Amino acid sequence: MFDFFSHPQNVLHLSSRVLGTGLALLLAGIYGAYLYNGHLPIVALVSMHAMTIIGPTLLKVGYVMRLLAQHRLSKPVARALA
């Protein structure tokens, strides 16, 4: 698993997925918790409110992952002297 995170290109692709998931959770949570006018069971309503918290959290984590991956991609690769 650590081998996956040692390659910045893999982290960059994962950050895109995390950002997309966070955005989808946030938008679905906002719609279900605040904009939907129908009746929802309490479990669904609590889930929608939780998604309005989890979504932005994933956005922040994905953004930091993207920044770190881009920073690592911009550095020159250290070459071993042989």
C-alpha positions in Angstrom: 0.0 0.0 0.0 2.9 2.4 0.7 4.2 1.7 -2.7 1.0 3.1 -4.2 1.5 6.4 -2.3 5.1 6.7 -3.2 4.2 7.5 -6.8 2.9 11.1 -7.1 0.9 10.2 -10.3 -1.1 7.6 -8.3 -1.8 10.1 -5.6 -2.9 12.7 -8.2 -5.4 10.3 -9.7 -6.7 9.3 -6.3 -7.1 12.9 -5.3 -9.3 13.5 -8.3 -11.5 10.7 -7.3 -11.7 11.9 -3.7 -12.5 15.5 -4.9 -15.3 14.1 -7.1 -16.7 11.9 -4.4 -16.6 14.8 -1.9 -18.4 17.1 -4.3 -21.1 14.5 -5.1 -21.7 13.9 -1.4 -21.9 17.6 -0.6 -24.4 18.3 -3.4 -26.5 15.3 -2.6 -26.5 16.2 1.1 -27.5 19.8 0.4 -30.3 18.7 -1.9 -31.6 16.0 0.4 -31.3 18.0 3.7 -32.4 21.4 2.6 -33.9 21.6 -0.9 -36.1 18.4 -1.1 -39.6 19.2 -0.1 -40.9 15.6 0.2 -41.1 13.5 3.3 -37.9 11.5 4.2 -37.4 9.0 7.0 -35.3 10.2 9.9 -32.4 7.9 9.0 -32.3 9.3 5.5 -32.5 12.9 6.8 -29.7 12.3 9.3 -27.6 10.7 6.5 -28.2 13.8 4.3 -27.1 16.1 7.0 -24.0 13.9 7.7 -23.1 14.1 4.0 -23.0 17.9 4.2 -20.2 17.4 6.8 -18.4 14.4 5.1 -18.5 16.0 1.6 -16.5 19.1 2.5 -14.1 17.0 4.6 -13.3 14.8 1.5 -12.9 18.0 -0.6 -10.3 19.3 1.8 -8.4 16.0 2.0 -8.5 15.6 -1.8 -7.3 19.1 -2.3 -4.3 18.6 0.1 -3.5 15.3 -1.7 -3.6 17.1 -5.0 -1.3 19.9 -3.8 1.2 17.4 -2.4 1.2 15.3 -5.5 1.7 18.4 -7.7 4.5 19.5 -5.5 6.2 16.1 -5.7 5.8 16.0 -9.5 7.4 19.4 -9.9 10.6 18.4 -8.0 13.4 16.9 -10.1 13.9 13.2 -9.5 17.1 12.6 -7.4 19.4 10.3 -9.3 21.8 8.0 -7.6 25.4 8.4 -8.6 26.8 5.2 -9.8 
